[in-house]
């Protein structure tokens, strides 16, 4: 075997010992690093591949989890072993190895389920019957069936069946409906000699389109997903392997991570191409939660071989994975790789911002031609046909980012080569760590942003199991070792110093803890600002229809771009994403300077009306309303609702930018608060904060997993952060602005993954705000 992404089936009937003799299975491993090195040395020319801090080279020559060779957010352990179950299957006639259900809509009320059933036998002439059944959509007590006789040859046999469903209950993504109907598909084989086998699948009925069509009065094409004929603004995070050692990833870990995403108003997750095809449980849970999956094939940030052995290996891998995953309605897109088209620019446009330019990789024209042919041969002539041989019901995307195709018809694909960071086509990846992340003018206005992000550190609690007191400095050897992003710690300091005072405390542990907290505040503000920017562009000239931030989860305890720490603890960003991705959103931006723009987003299926209020909240506690207006917004759209001069609003109340902030609130027609946001008028290193004197007024247990408490302060407290020391769970709001007085008290809920008591909650709770990071 030479591919961790394939299933291998061996006929062992001729070598098994019987008569109570012992049968042993022996597994021998070759070092992955040694194998990759050997393959590279035998290849006729060099193939570039990104190599990260502490990493091993030549990962592109082995079909293995690419990030196990190290990435800019994870270590190089190159684990080896059997990471998926090993089975011995006994049969006397035949066994079902795969069931591929392909679902398409035939007319308004009817869907077709085209089944390809793979039967394996070691005999010629095996006969029997094959039956597929589904519960009827009209009467769940009855079933619709298809049946056929089979006459099998030795080896693999593919049998086709077809079922029809009239008016089935429809599968919907999260946020549009709570309806995630899944139907129990049963495929049953009965041999004429009496042997039986059965496969059970849970399938969902929905349609999916990737819409790329000309836009009126502007260049380029649209790029968005349409589910059940509804255009979807995709909101989500990028998934990386949840552990360096996959055997430690259990269903509880996956469930808590994906549930956290959906609770935070995500409707999509991109399974990134440098990791792993996920377990059946991952996709089954995505089906149940309504979490769409952008499924990437496992190629990332490298050029790969195109010798026949490698291409055949990849084709078998792709066919197996598509057969394995095709049942899941959550999978809405097949994408061939991560950033490998970005790494292959024509020489004439290298200066326009390509991955090879960013990594200072020099590509001469002769080498460029070879690498471009390598790319097309692997992804367009091998991966794409292998997918479409199995599944022609889902859209194909050649790379992320990409401009997509000039021509995409059966048997022919012509790429739109050029700058893959074009704002006029496809998707983009955007990172900028050196300009002010609060300034929205630094961000692109793309059709779809499939990667963007900023780093932060995990919490002190998450660091504790892997650190000692001597490590609790940002410049300690361990902190430098775990920072795999080039110049990452310096960038974190630069970002914080732009907006905050660096912590200074005689207690080194507290100073370190304060620094971790500030990195999370800065990350949350930056990514929230950028995510809101993309949502604001939905109905502007950009027609942006997706924001997938980098990254959802973590692989270890270290500085990364994640919103969920290793172990599942929520960073501040997770709560801010929850707000930024809410179906109804009021947000503000300043572009150009002194111009305040108020935007409304409504991702609901119904229109919304109500009122918008802008309040000035002074750091000294002075609060006053400065503007109010009624609004009405259609469903599934965004609008630029109001623009004015910041200076004008401040002058009418005789205030300065450093005196406070704007709070923007949206109320429905019954005066219920439906969205709330803050717009900070100056950096926090330019303002004076008073001691907030925060206290809890009430604590009560709602149920065995939920504690509710009320928190208030005497003075304005920005970024009030509540944290549990041990109990894992999440707060429905965190790092929030607390205004003074009982009338502004805030009710917060903590939801634990496991049952606990009020006494346990009180003993583990800690509270801080920005003022606590100031030198004392």
C-alpha positions, -999 to +999 in steps of 0.1 A: +000+000+000+012+035-007-018+058-001-034+066+032-065+079+014-074+046-003-092+015+008-074-017+001-091-051-003-072-083-004-085-118-011-069-138+018-090-170+013-060-189-002-036-182+027-058-186+058-049-215+080-077-236+094-080-266+119-076-242+148-043-229+137-034-193+145-036-167+118-013-136+122-015-103+105+018-085+103+021-049+092+055-034+082+061+003+077+086+023+057+094+057+071+072+083+053+101+108+052+125+082+037+099+070+011+091+106+001+128+114-002+134+083-024+105+092-047+118+127-051+153+116-059+140+094-087+118+120-103+134+137-134+130+173-122+123+193-090+088+199-079+084+228-055+065+223-023+062+247+007+083+235+037+074+250+070+093+255+103+106+222+117+091+205+086+102+177+064+105+181+026+091+161-004+056+156+011+042+160-024+057+127-034+036+106-010-001+103-006-002+111+030-017+139+052+003+169+039+002+189+071+018+160+090+050+172+075+044+206+093+024+237+084+025+273+096+001+263+124+012+228+132+041+204+140+058+178+119+052+144+135+046+123+104+026+097+124+024+062+109+000+034+117-035+020+109-057+050+113-090+035+100-106+001+110-093-031+097-119-058+088-120-095+078-152-100+058-166-135+054-190-144+025-199-174+005-214-156-025-209-118-026-205-087-005-217-051-011-186-029-009-201+005-020-235+021-026-234+054-046-268+073-045-269+102-069-299+124-065-313+147-091-346+166-095-366+154-125-394+179-122-409+203-097-422+177-073-401+146-081-365+134-075-346+105-090-322+084-069-298+067-094-280+039-075-247+023-084-242-007-062-207-023-061-207-060-054-175-080-049-172-118-052-143-142-056-165-166-077-178-165-113-215-171-119-229-160-085-266-152-090-292-136-067-314-105-063-306-069-054-332-047-038-331-010-029-359+006-007-368+040+007-396+051+030-423+067+009-424+105+011-462+104+013-466+076+038-436+069+060-451+034+068-447+023+032-417+020+010-407+026-026-386-002-040-364-012-070-352-047-076-331-066-101-316-100-107-278-102-109-253-127-124-219-118-111-184-123-124-153-127-102-141-094-089-160-061-087-195-058-103-215-025-106-252-028-107-275+001-114-309+007-098-333+037-098-358+049-073-382+079-076-396+101-048-425+124-052-428+154-029-400+144-005-392+165+025-362+187+016-328+190+032-319+227+039-287+244+051-285+258+086-300+292+089-327+288+063-347+261+079-346+237+108-357+209+084-329+185+077-349+155+065-328+123+059-342+092+044-331+056+053-319+039+021-315+001+024-297-019-002-301-057+002-284-085-016-297-121-014-277-148-031-296-178-045-276-200-021-290-181+008-262-157+017-273-121+024-256-087+028-270-052+035-258-016+033-277+012+050-274+049+040-291+081+051-297+104+021-312+138+017-331+155-011-318+189-023-305+206-054-272+224-056-257+247-083-226+268-084-238+299-102-213+317-125-230+340-148-225+375-162-233+405-140-251+435-154-230+467-158-197+451-145-170+428-157-166+392-146-190+365-134-209+358-102-198+330-079-223+316-054-240+284-043-277+280-049-294+253-028-330+243-036-331+273-060-322+297-031-290+318-034-269+312-003-244+336+013-219+311+025-207+318+061-182+295+077-147+284+087-119+263+073-114+228+089-080+214+096-072+180+112-084+182+148-052+165+161-017+156+149-026+120+157-059+111+140-065+082+163-071+106+192-100+123+173-132+108+186-169+115+178-173+137+209-145+160+197-160+163+162-194+169+175-184+197+198-164+214+171-191+212+144-219+221+168-198+251+179-197+262+142-235+259+138-242+276+171-220+304+158-243+308+127-219+290+103-237+273+073-206+259+056-173+243+064-144+239+040-125+207+045-091+220+036-069+201+011-038+197+032-054+175+058-076+144+057-108+132+041-130+131+072-147+102+089-183+091+080-194+106+114-181+141+104-202+142+072-232+125+089-232+151+116-229+179+089-260+163+073-279+165+105-267+200+114-273+215+080-236+224+076-227+225+039-193+210+031-168+224+006-149+192+001-113+195-011-091+167-024-059+163-004-034+184-023-020+217-009+006+243-016+028+222-038+034+208-073+028+171-076+042+144-099+025+133-132+042+100-138+017+072-146+020+054-113+012+086-093-017+095-115-033+060-114-029+061-076-046+095-074-074+084-097-082+054-075-081+075-044-105+101-059-129+074-071-129+057-037-135+089-018-163+101-041-180+067-038-176+068+000-189+104+004-215+107-023-245+099+000-241+130+020-263+160+011-241+183+031-213+180+005-221+207-021-188+212-039-158+191-050-126+212-051-094+197-065-068+214-043-057+242-021-037+271-035-019+251-063-033+272-091-023+303-071+012+288-072+012+285-110+010+320-126+020+327-162+054+345-159+039+377-173+017+382-142+040+371-114+040+406-101+002+406-094+004+386-062+009+349-064+018+323-039+052+317-056+059+354-055+050+356-018+073+327-010+101+342-032+100+311-055+117+318-089+101+300-118+117+304-153+096+299-184+108+264-191+101+252-155+068+271-156+056+252-187+064+219-171+046+228-138+016+241-157+014+208-176+018+189-144-011+209-129-034+204-158-026+167-161-033+160-124-063+181-116-080+186-150-072+154-168-071+130-138-090+143-107-119+159-126-127+129-148-124+106-118-149+126-099-173+129-128-171+092-136-187+086-102-207+118-095-220+143-120-245+159-096-222+183-077-202+212-091-164+209-096-140+237-087-104+233-100-086+249-070-090+274-042-084+302-051-092+301-088-108+321-116-126+289-127-132+278-162-134+295-196-150+262-209-165+235-187-184+209-207-184+171-206-150+159-219-135+194-220-122+219-195-103+251-203-091+271-173-092+309-170-055+312-163-042+344-148-043+362-114-062+339-091-067+368-068-090+385-093-120+402-077-141+395-108-140+357-109-142+328-085-128+328-050-099+346-033-076+340-003-065+373+014-041+379+042-026+413+053-009+415+087+009+448+084-019+473+076-046+484+101-072+456+102-099+481+113-095+499+080-119+482+056-102+498+026-073+473+028-097+444+021-106+432-014-142+432-028-143+397-043-170+375-055-162+350-027-136+350+001-127+314+009-097+322+032-089+352+053-077+356+089-054+367+116-035+349+143-040+348+180-027+328+210-047+302+228-058+308+264-035+303+294-057+274+305-051+256+271-014+262+274-011+249+310-008+211+301+022+217+278+041+246+295+062+254+326+065+287+343+097+295+324+077+293+292+053+320+301+069+348+280+061+357+244+099+354+236+105+321+255+121+293+235+089+273+237+067+302+224+092+307+196+092+270+188+054+268+187+051+298+164+054+283+130+043+313+110+074+333+098+077+365+119+044+356+136+052+368+171+064+402+158+033+405+138+011+398+168+029+425+188+026+450+159-011+443+156-017+448+193+004+479+196-016+495+168-047+495+190-039+486+226-013+492+253+010+462+257+005+446+292+031+454+318+029+436+351+054+426+378+037+392+379+051+374+348+022+349+347-004+377+346+015+396+320+017+366+298-020+358+304-029+394+296-009+392+264-028+360+253-061+378+260-051+409+240-041+387+210-076+372+211-093+406+213-073+419+183-079+387+162-117+389+170-119+425+160-099+420+128-118+390+115-151+404+125-144+436+106-133+417+075-162+392+077-187+421+080-170+438+051-176+408+028-212+407+040-216+444+033-205+438-003-233+413-010-256+437-028-229+463-036-210+462-069-188+433-058-218+409-053-198+390-027-215+358-017-192+340+007-169+345+037-150+314+050-125+325+076-092+308+083-095+287+105-122+270+126-102+245+147-068+237+160-043+208+157-023+216+189-017+243+215+001+272+198-004+305+180-027+299+150-056+315+131-083+294+148-115+304+165-116+272+186-086+262+207-072+227+207-096+209+230-126+229+218-125+259+241-140+290+224-117+319+216-132+354+217-133+351+179-159+324+181-184+347+198-176+375+174-181+352+144-215+343+159-225+379+158-209+387+124-226+357+108-261+362+123-288+360+097-299+396+104-269+419+109-265+457+114-229+467+109-208+498+103-177+507+084-156+539+078-147+543+042-133+568+033-121+584+066-148+602+085-176+586+065-197+563+086-216+537+066-244+516+081-253+483+064-281+458+069-279+421+060-309+399+059-302+362+051-337+352+062-364+340+038-387+368+050-383+406+047-376+426+079-387+460+091-380+480+122-358+508+133-321+516+136-307+536+165-271+550+169-260+558+204-228+575+216-213+557+246-187+578+263-158+562+282-169+584+311-204+568+311-222+595+291-247+578+268-270+596+243-289+588+211-275+606+181-296+592+152-327+570+145-345+559+114-370+532+103-359+505+079-373+479+056-352+452+039-361+424+016-351+388+022-317+374+012-300+407+006-279+435+020-283+473+018-262+503+025-287+519+047-272+552+059-241+573+054-230+604+073-199+622+086-186+609+119-175+644+127-210+657+123-225+632+147-198+640+173-201+678+168-238+677+176-230+663+211-197+681+216-176+649+217-143+638+203-134+604+187-113+595+217-142+602+241-162+571+233-178+548+207-209+543+186-233+516+195-257+506+166-289+487+174-316+473+152-351+467+166-379+449+149-414+464+145-423+453+181-392+470+195-373+438+202-335+441+198-325+419+168-289+431+162-264+451+181-229+462+171-201+486+182-181+509+161-149+521+178-139+556+170-103+554+181-077+529+192-078+519+229-043+532+235-057+567+229-085+566+255-088+567+293-107+538+309-121+540+344-121+510+368-153+492+359-161+475+393-178+445+377-200+422+397-225+394+393-260+402+406-278+368+400-268+333+392-294+305+385-294+271+370-317+267+340-311+230+335-284+205+341-263+220+313-271+257+315-263+284+340-277+320+336-262+350+354-265+387+353-234+410+352-232+447+357-206+474+363-203+510+376-183+522+347-180+514+310-161+481+306-150+470+271-142+434+263-156+418+295-144+383+292-159+355+313-141+322+314-145+287+330-113+271+343-122+235+337-158+229+325-159+229+287-188+247+271-195+282+257-210+315+267-237+329+244-219+363+246-183+371+255-157+399+254-187+422+253-192+459+261-207+464+295-223+498+301-227+512+336-257+508+358-283+482+367-304+493+337-276+482+314-269+449+332-263+420+308-278+385+311-254+358+299-259+320+296-232+294+299-239+261+281-218+232+293-211+201+272-216+180+303-239+184+333-227+206+362-240+226+392-241+263+402-214+256+429-191+242+403-198+272+380-190+297+408-158+279+418-145+279+382-156+313+369-132+342+363-140+377+349-118+403+334-120+434+311-095+455+292-088+477+322-073+446+340-044+445+315-032+479+325-001+480+347-008+477+384 
